[in-house]
Amino acid sequence: MSEKMKRLLVVDDEPIVGKRLQQMFSKIGFEIETYTEPSAAMAAMAARPFDLVVTDLKMEGMDGLEVLRQARAMNPAVRVIIITGYASPDTAELAQQQGVFAFLAKPFRLDELKQVIFRALAELDAGN
Protein backbone atom coordinates (compact mmCIF):
# COMPACT_ATOMS: atom_id res chain seq x y z
CA MET A 1 0.00 0.00 0.00
CA SER A 2 1.30 3.46 -0.78
CA GLU A 3 2.26 5.97 1.92
CA LYS A 4 -1.06 7.81 1.75
CA MET A 5 -3.70 6.37 4.04
CA LYS A 6 -6.38 4.70 1.91
CA ARG A 7 -9.96 5.85 2.36
CA LEU A 8 -12.67 3.19 2.49
CA LEU A 9 -16.41 3.91 2.40
CA VAL A 10 -18.80 1.18 3.59
CA VAL A 11 -22.52 1.41 2.77
CA ASP A 12 -24.72 -1.30 4.27
CA ASP A 13 -28.13 -1.01 5.89
CA GLU A 14 -27.08 -3.60 8.49
CA PRO A 15 -25.07 -1.66 11.11
CA ILE A 16 -23.17 -4.82 12.18
CA VAL A 17 -21.52 -5.07 8.75
CA GLY A 18 -20.09 -1.55 8.97
CA LYS A 19 -19.04 -2.15 12.56
CA ARG A 20 -17.14 -5.37 11.74
CA LEU A 21 -15.43 -3.82 8.73
CA GLN A 22 -14.57 -0.67 10.69
CA GLN A 23 -12.85 -2.75 13.38
CA MET A 24 -10.83 -4.78 10.92
CA PHE A 25 -9.80 -2.13 8.40
CA SER A 26 -9.00 0.67 10.85
CA LYS A 27 -6.61 -1.77 12.60
CA ILE A 28 -4.68 -2.27 9.37
CA GLY A 29 -4.35 1.42 8.61
CA PHE A 30 -7.40 2.45 6.61
CA GLU A 31 -9.35 5.63 7.11
CA ILE A 32 -12.87 4.17 7.07
CA GLU A 33 -16.35 5.67 7.21
CA THR A 34 -19.47 3.54 7.47
CA TYR A 35 -23.03 4.48 6.60
CA THR A 36 -26.38 2.72 6.80
CA GLU A 37 -28.00 5.41 4.61
CA PRO A 38 -26.78 5.41 0.99
CA SER A 39 -27.68 9.08 0.47
CA ALA A 40 -25.53 10.10 3.47
CA ALA A 41 -22.67 7.98 2.11
CA MET A 42 -22.90 9.71 -1.29
CA ALA A 43 -22.87 13.12 0.43
CA ALA A 44 -19.70 12.08 2.28
CA MET A 45 -18.13 10.94 -0.96
CA ALA A 46 -19.01 14.23 -2.66
CA ALA A 47 -17.29 16.08 0.21
CA ARG A 48 -14.08 14.00 0.23
CA PRO A 49 -12.97 11.34 -2.26
CA PHE A 50 -12.65 7.69 -1.28
CA ASP A 51 -10.34 5.12 -2.87
CA LEU A 52 -12.68 2.20 -2.27
CA VAL A 53 -16.39 1.66 -1.72
CA VAL A 54 -17.91 -1.51 -0.26
CA THR A 55 -21.67 -1.44 -0.69
CA ASP A 56 -24.57 -3.75 -0.07
CA LEU A 57 -26.72 -4.44 -3.12
CA LYS A 58 -30.23 -4.35 -1.60
CA MET A 59 -30.96 -1.26 0.50
CA GLU A 60 -33.89 1.08 1.01
CA GLY A 61 -33.91 4.18 -1.16
CA MET A 62 -30.83 3.47 -3.27
CA ASP A 63 -29.43 0.10 -4.27
CA GLY A 64 -25.78 -0.86 -4.62
CA LEU A 65 -25.84 -0.43 -8.40
CA GLU A 66 -26.93 3.19 -7.97
CA VAL A 67 -24.19 3.68 -5.34
CA LEU A 68 -21.76 2.24 -7.91
CA ARG A 69 -22.98 4.63 -10.64
CA GLN A 70 -22.84 7.70 -8.41
CA ALA A 71 -19.47 6.80 -6.89
CA ARG A 72 -17.89 6.27 -10.32
CA ALA A 73 -19.44 9.50 -11.62
CA MET A 74 -17.78 11.40 -8.77
CA ASN A 75 -14.47 9.53 -8.98
CA PRO A 76 -13.86 7.35 -12.05
CA ALA A 77 -10.82 5.76 -10.37
CA VAL A 78 -12.77 4.52 -7.33
CA ARG A 79 -12.92 0.76 -6.87
CA VAL A 80 -16.39 -0.47 -5.88
CA ILE A 81 -17.05 -3.85 -4.29
CA ILE A 82 -20.66 -5.02 -4.01
CA ILE A 83 -21.64 -7.43 -1.25
CA THR A 84 -25.01 -9.12 -1.33
CA GLY A 85 -27.18 -11.87 0.06
CA TYR A 86 -29.07 -11.78 -3.25
CA ALA A 87 -26.40 -12.72 -5.76
CA SER A 88 -27.70 -13.59 -9.21
CA PRO A 89 -25.84 -13.95 -12.50
CA ASP A 90 -27.93 -11.12 -14.01
CA THR A 91 -27.14 -8.69 -11.22
CA ALA A 92 -23.46 -9.64 -11.26
CA GLU A 93 -23.33 -9.11 -15.02
CA LEU A 94 -25.06 -5.73 -14.75
CA ALA A 95 -22.60 -4.68 -12.04
CA GLN A 96 -19.68 -5.83 -14.23
CA GLN A 97 -20.97 -3.73 -17.13
CA GLN A 98 -21.08 -0.70 -14.83
CA GLY A 99 -17.51 -1.15 -13.65
CA VAL A 100 -17.78 -2.96 -10.32
CA PHE A 101 -14.41 -4.24 -9.12
CA ALA A 102 -15.81 -7.32 -7.37
CA PHE A 103 -19.10 -8.91 -6.43
CA LEU A 104 -19.13 -10.97 -3.20
CA ALA A 105 -22.02 -13.09 -1.98
CA LYS A 106 -22.94 -12.90 1.70
CA PRO A 107 -21.99 -14.48 3.96
CA PHE A 108 -18.39 -13.82 2.98
CA ARG A 109 -15.30 -14.35 5.07
CA LEU A 110 -13.55 -11.19 6.26
CA ASP A 111 -10.23 -12.45 4.91
CA GLU A 112 -11.90 -12.97 1.51
CA LEU A 113 -13.02 -9.32 1.49
CA LYS A 114 -9.59 -8.21 2.70
CA GLN A 115 -7.92 -10.01 -0.24
CA VAL A 116 -10.32 -8.35 -2.71
CA ILE A 117 -9.63 -4.94 -1.16
CA PHE A 118 -5.86 -5.42 -1.37
CA ARG A 119 -6.20 -6.48 -5.05
CA ALA A 120 -8.21 -3.30 -5.69
CA LEU A 121 -5.53 -1.19 -3.97
CA ALA A 122 -2.76 -2.84 -6.00
CA GLU A 123 -4.67 -1.96 -9.15
CA LEU A 124 -5.19 1.63 -7.93
CA ASP A 125 -1.50 2.01 -7.05
CA ALA A 126 -0.47 0.60 -10.42
CA GLY A 127 -2.71 3.14 -12.16
CA ASN A 128 -1.31 6.13 -10.26
Backbone as CSV, one residue per row, in Angstrom:
resi,resn,N_x,N_y,N_z,CA_x,CA_y,CA_z,C_x,C_y,C_z
1,MET,0.855,-1.185,0.000,0.000,0.000,0.000,0.895,1.241,0.000
2,SER,0.485,2.242,-0.716,1.304,3.459,-0.783,1.264,4.201,0.551
3,GLU,2.106,5.240,0.661,2.256,5.966,1.922,0.949,6.621,2.370
4,LYS,0.171,7.108,1.411,-1.056,7.811,1.747,-2.074,6.818,2.325
5,MET,-2.697,7.217,3.434,-3.703,6.367,4.041,-4.879,6.202,3.076
6,LYS,-5.285,4.966,2.844,-6.376,4.702,1.910,-7.718,4.924,2.593
7,ARG,-8.631,5.538,1.831,-9.960,5.850,2.359,-10.983,4.840,1.848
8,LEU,-11.692,4.220,2.800,-12.670,3.188,2.495,-14.041,3.639,2.971
9,LEU,-15.020,3.555,2.081,-16.409,3.907,2.398,-17.222,2.618,2.397
10,VAL,-17.952,2.369,3.490,-18.805,1.182,3.591,-20.253,1.641,3.678
11,VAL,-21.092,1.078,2.796,-22.516,1.410,2.773,-23.292,0.107,2.900
12,ASP,-23.921,-0.096,4.051,-24.724,-1.303,4.270,-25.796,-0.966,5.284
13,ASP,-27.031,-1.345,4.976,-28.129,-1.012,5.890,-28.131,-1.852,7.163
14,GLU,-27.241,-2.835,7.250,-27.080,-3.603,8.486,-25.898,-3.000,9.250
15,PRO,-26.155,-2.317,10.375,-25.067,-1.655,11.111,-23.921,-2.596,11.497
16,ILE,-24.214,-3.876,11.755,-23.174,-4.816,12.185,-22.105,-4.995,11.102
17,VAL,-22.496,-4.914,9.840,-21.524,-5.071,8.751,-20.503,-3.934,8.807
18,GLY,-20.994,-2.694,8.885,-20.091,-1.546,8.972,-19.205,-1.621,10.198
19,LYS,-19.793,-2.063,11.306,-19.037,-2.146,12.557,-17.890,-3.157,12.441
20,ARG,-18.179,-4.334,11.891,-17.141,-5.366,11.744,-16.041,-4.906,10.799
21,LEU,-16.435,-4.283,9.684,-15.425,-3.825,8.727,-14.614,-2.665,9.295
22,GLN,-15.268,-1.796,10.046,-14.571,-0.672,10.690,-13.478,-1.203,11.614
23,GLN,-13.828,-2.185,12.437,-12.850,-2.747,13.383,-11.644,-3.320,12.641
24,MET,-11.919,-4.111,11.613,-10.828,-4.785,10.920,-9.963,-3.813,10.114
25,PHE,-10.588,-2.955,9.311,-9.803,-2.126,8.398,-9.137,-0.936,9.077
26,SER,-9.700,-0.419,10.159,-9.004,0.670,10.846,-7.748,0.129,11.531
27,LYS,-7.790,-1.135,11.981,-6.611,-1.771,12.601,-5.455,-1.888,11.626
28,ILE,-5.771,-2.077,10.339,-4.682,-2.268,9.372,-4.367,-0.989,8.592
29,GLY,-4.817,0.149,9.133,-4.347,1.421,8.608,-5.235,2.141,7.608
30,PHE,-6.490,1.747,7.512,-7.404,2.455,6.611,-8.117,3.568,7.350
31,GLU,-8.426,4.619,6.615,-9.353,5.627,7.106,-10.705,5.141,6.586
32,ILE,-11.625,4.797,7.492,-12.873,4.170,7.072,-14.076,4.921,7.625
33,GLU,-15.071,5.093,6.788,-16.348,5.668,7.210,-17.429,4.677,6.827
34,THR,-18.383,4.474,7.742,-19.471,3.538,7.468,-20.807,4.261,7.542
35,TYR,-21.696,3.869,6.667,-23.031,4.479,6.597,-24.085,3.401,6.404
36,THR,-25.245,3.603,7.039,-26.383,2.724,6.801,-27.343,3.365,5.802
37,GLU,-27.170,4.663,5.559,-28.002,5.408,4.605,-27.183,5.715,3.348
38,PRO,-27.551,5.154,2.208,-26.775,5.408,0.992,-26.670,6.886,0.624
39,SER,-27.740,7.657,0.843,-27.678,9.081,0.474,-26.648,9.829,1.322
40,ALA,-26.542,9.480,2.601,-25.529,10.101,3.473,-24.129,9.696,3.018
41,ALA,-23.972,8.453,2.593,-22.673,7.978,2.105,-22.257,8.739,0.851
42,MET,-23.212,8.983,-0.048,-22.899,9.711,-1.286,-22.549,11.170,-0.988
43,ALA,-23.208,11.746,0.017,-22.874,13.118,0.429,-21.446,13.165,0.969
44,ALA,-21.064,12.140,1.750,-19.699,12.078,2.283,-18.688,11.947,1.148
45,MET,-19.033,11.144,0.157,-18.125,10.943,-0.965,-17.984,12.216,-1.798
46,ALA,-19.071,12.967,-1.918,-19.010,14.233,-2.655,-18.112,15.232,-1.932
47,ALA,-18.088,15.154,-0.589,-17.291,16.083,0.212,-15.799,15.739,0.166
48,ARG,-15.475,14.444,0.226,-14.077,14.000,0.230,-13.972,12.693,-0.517
49,PRO,-13.054,12.566,-1.459,-12.971,11.339,-2.257,-12.538,10.120,-1.443
50,PHE,-13.040,8.977,-1.862,-12.646,7.692,-1.284,-11.948,6.884,-2.363
51,ASP,-11.038,6.002,-1.935,-10.338,5.118,-2.869,-11.184,3.893,-3.187
52,LEU,-11.920,3.438,-2.161,-12.679,2.199,-2.268,-14.068,2.378,-1.669
53,VAL,-15.035,1.685,-2.262,-16.391,1.664,-1.716,-16.818,0.204,-1.620
54,VAL,-17.285,-0.195,-0.438,-17.910,-1.505,-0.261,-19.378,-1.214,0.012
55,THR,-20.254,-1.728,-0.849,-21.674,-1.435,-0.688,-22.527,-2.695,-0.778
56,ASP,-23.580,-2.694,0.015,-24.571,-3.754,-0.075,-25.343,-3.532,-1.366
57,LEU,-25.946,-4.578,-1.899,-26.725,-4.439,-3.119,-28.145,-3.976,-2.828
58,LYS,-28.815,-4.645,-1.883,-30.226,-4.347,-1.604,-30.334,-3.455,-0.378
59,MET,-30.752,-2.202,-0.603,-30.965,-1.264,0.503,-32.179,-0.417,0.171
60,GLU,-32.763,0.170,1.207,-33.895,1.079,1.007,-33.416,2.359,0.337
61,GLY,-34.196,2.869,-0.584,-33.908,4.182,-1.158,-32.959,4.162,-2.342
62,MET,-31.831,3.490,-2.201,-30.834,3.465,-3.267,-30.129,2.112,-3.202
63,ASP,-30.106,1.400,-4.319,-29.434,0.100,-4.272,-27.939,0.241,-4.573
64,GLY,-27.234,-0.866,-4.431,-25.785,-0.858,-4.624,-25.353,-0.478,-6.031
65,LEU,-26.189,-0.809,-7.025,-25.844,-0.432,-8.401,-25.894,1.079,-8.577
66,GLU,-26.853,1.728,-7.909,-26.928,3.193,-7.973,-25.757,3.815,-7.210
67,VAL,-25.380,3.219,-6.075,-24.194,3.678,-5.341,-22.974,3.574,-6.266
68,LEU,-22.856,2.451,-6.958,-21.758,2.236,-7.908,-21.747,3.332,-8.979
69,ARG,-22.900,3.606,-9.588,-22.983,4.628,-10.640,-22.581,6.003,-10.117
70,GLN,-23.136,6.376,-8.960,-22.835,7.702,-8.413,-21.371,7.821,-7.986
71,ALA,-20.858,6.771,-7.356,-19.468,6.802,-6.895,-18.516,6.954,-8.081
72,ARG,-18.771,6.203,-9.150,-17.892,6.274,-10.320,-18.061,7.589,-11.082
73,ALA,-19.245,8.184,-10.999,-19.445,9.496,-11.624,-18.625,10.555,-10.890
74,MET,-18.541,10.430,-9.559,-17.778,11.399,-8.767,-16.283,11.168,-8.876
75,ASN,-15.882,9.890,-8.957,-14.471,9.533,-8.978,-14.295,8.293,-9.860
76,PRO,-13.984,8.486,-11.136,-13.864,7.347,-12.048,-12.824,6.304,-11.617
77,ALA,-11.857,6.701,-10.803,-10.817,5.762,-10.368,-11.250,4.912,-9.170
78,VAL,-12.353,5.251,-8.527,-12.766,4.525,-7.326,-13.010,3.051,-7.654
79,ARG,-12.660,2.186,-6.721,-12.922,0.757,-6.872,-14.130,0.435,-5.992
80,VAL,-15.154,-0.164,-6.605,-16.385,-0.470,-5.883,-16.540,-1.982,-5.783
81,ILE,-16.814,-2.438,-4.567,-17.055,-3.850,-4.289,-18.481,-3.969,-3.787
82,ILE,-19.274,-4.815,-4.439,-20.661,-5.018,-4.012,-20.743,-6.321,-3.234
83,ILE,-21.390,-6.241,-2.063,-21.641,-7.429,-1.250,-23.150,-7.639,-1.212
84,THR,-23.579,-8.893,-1.292,-25.013,-9.122,-1.327,-25.407,-10.518,-0.868
85,GLY,-26.561,-10.586,-0.270,-27.179,-11.865,0.057,-28.075,-12.326,-1.073
86,TYR,-28.168,-11.505,-2.122,-29.071,-11.778,-3.250,-28.295,-11.858,-4.559
87,ALA,-27.222,-12.632,-4.558,-26.401,-12.715,-5.764,-27.155,-13.464,-6.860
88,SER,-27.146,-12.889,-8.047,-27.699,-13.586,-9.209,-26.779,-13.281,-10.381
89,PRO,-26.702,-14.201,-11.341,-25.842,-13.953,-12.500,-26.215,-12.652,-13.232
90,ASP,-27.508,-12.350,-13.329,-27.935,-11.124,-14.012,-27.418,-9.879,-13.303
91,THR,-27.585,-9.853,-11.989,-27.140,-8.694,-11.220,-25.622,-8.556,-11.300
92,ALA,-24.922,-9.671,-11.184,-23.462,-9.635,-11.256,-23.013,-9.120,-12.619
93,GLU,-23.690,-9.556,-13.678,-23.333,-9.107,-15.024,-23.592,-7.611,-15.192
94,LEU,-24.733,-7.157,-14.679,-25.061,-5.729,-14.749,-24.001,-4.904,-14.011
95,ALA,-23.622,-5.377,-12.821,-22.603,-4.684,-12.036,-21.275,-4.654,-12.795
96,GLN,-20.920,-5.774,-13.444,-19.678,-5.827,-14.233,-19.700,-4.785,-15.346
97,GLN,-20.842,-4.689,-16.028,-20.968,-3.728,-17.127,-20.785,-2.297,-16.622
98,GLN,-21.156,-2.063,-15.374,-21.080,-0.705,-14.835,-19.761,-0.433,-14.119
99,GLY,-18.853,-1.392,-14.157,-17.512,-1.148,-13.652,-17.257,-1.547,-12.212
100,VAL,-18.045,-2.496,-11.682,-17.782,-2.957,-10.323,-16.433,-3.679,-10.303
101,PHE,-15.694,-3.551,-9.210,-14.408,-4.241,-9.115,-14.619,-5.707,-8.753
102,ALA,-15.544,-5.954,-7.809,-15.806,-7.323,-7.370,-17.227,-7.418,-6.836
103,PHE,-17.731,-8.622,-6.850,-19.099,-8.914,-6.430,-18.992,-10.100,-5.484
104,LEU,-19.264,-9.898,-4.187,-19.132,-10.973,-3.198,-20.490,-11.342,-2.630
105,ALA,-20.763,-12.632,-2.574,-22.021,-13.093,-1.982,-21.870,-13.187,-0.464
106,LYS,-22.909,-12.724,0.247,-22.944,-12.903,1.703,-23.454,-14.317,1.970
107,PRO,-23.020,-14.967,3.025,-21.989,-14.479,3.955,-20.602,-14.694,3.353
108,PHE,-19.761,-13.699,3.457,-18.388,-13.824,2.976,-17.481,-13.841,4.197
109,ARG,-16.294,-14.372,4.001,-15.304,-14.351,5.074,-14.576,-13.017,5.033
110,LEU,-14.256,-12.482,6.206,-13.553,-11.193,6.260,-12.227,-11.239,5.510
111,ASP,-11.511,-12.374,5.607,-10.225,-12.450,4.906,-10.429,-12.462,3.394
112,GLU,-11.573,-12.981,2.933,-11.896,-12.966,1.507,-12.078,-11.512,1.041
113,LEU,-12.828,-10.729,1.812,-13.025,-9.317,1.487,-11.696,-8.566,1.546
114,LYS,-10.886,-8.879,2.543,-9.588,-8.214,2.695,-8.721,-8.465,1.460
115,GLN,-8.706,-9.691,0.957,-7.919,-10.012,-0.244,-8.414,-9.208,-1.448
116,VAL,-9.741,-9.110,-1.598,-10.318,-8.351,-2.709,-9.919,-6.880,-2.589
117,ILE,-9.978,-6.341,-1.376,-9.628,-4.936,-1.163,-8.145,-4.692,-1.474
118,PHE,-7.281,-5.604,-1.075,-5.860,-5.421,-1.374,-5.580,-5.545,-2.873
119,ARG,-6.335,-6.397,-3.577,-6.205,-6.478,-5.045,-6.634,-5.154,-5.677
120,ALA,-7.725,-4.576,-5.158,-8.214,-3.297,-5.686,-7.174,-2.197,-5.447
121,LEU,-6.553,-2.197,-4.278,-5.530,-1.193,-3.966,-4.303,-1.349,-4.855
122,ALA,-3.910,-2.596,-5.126,-2.756,-2.842,-5.998,-3.051,-2.280,-7.392
123,GLU,-4.285,-2.479,-7.842,-4.673,-1.959,-9.153,-4.669,-0.413,-9.142
124,LEU,-5.183,0.169,-8.062,-5.187,1.631,-7.932,-3.751,2.169,-7.939
125,ASP,-2.883,1.544,-7.135,-1.498,2.008,-7.045,-0.774,1.862,-8.379
126,ALA,-1.091,0.812,-9.124,-0.471,0.596,-10.425,-0.923,1.677,-11.422
127,GLY,-2.156,2.134,-11.243,-2.705,3.141,-12.160,-2.235,4.538,-11.856
128,ASN,-1.719,4.770,-10.644,-1.306,6.127,-10.258,0.120,6.429,-10.632
